């Protein structure tokens, strides 16, 4: 790389590089940022398209999350200290969960409480 160093009061203050080299540096920086973003996102959970399609189609989020995690109504009910019938009513919009139950459901399903709202 060729750069012209400009000093201010005897101290290097600026570097002037040819535009082609500057553009090459910017391109490499973009590539490095893309790699860093990809590495940062490696630990984030991803979801299959079927999961997303079901939510977008308006299916009950509790049911979608429960089935995605592989839980039956009974298993999830036992984990949250409620009846299977109560969870069924929530999934069919015949009952609304309390905020405490919603927090328990979200914790058991590994999601945010907001993820369980329609």
Secondary structure, 3 states (H helix, E strand, C coil): CCEEEEEECCEEEEEEECHHHHHHHHHHHHHHHHHHHHHHHHHCCCCCHHHHHHHHCCCCHHHHHHHHCCCCHHHHHHHHCCCHHHHHHHHCCCCCCCHHHHHHHHHHHCCCHHHHCC
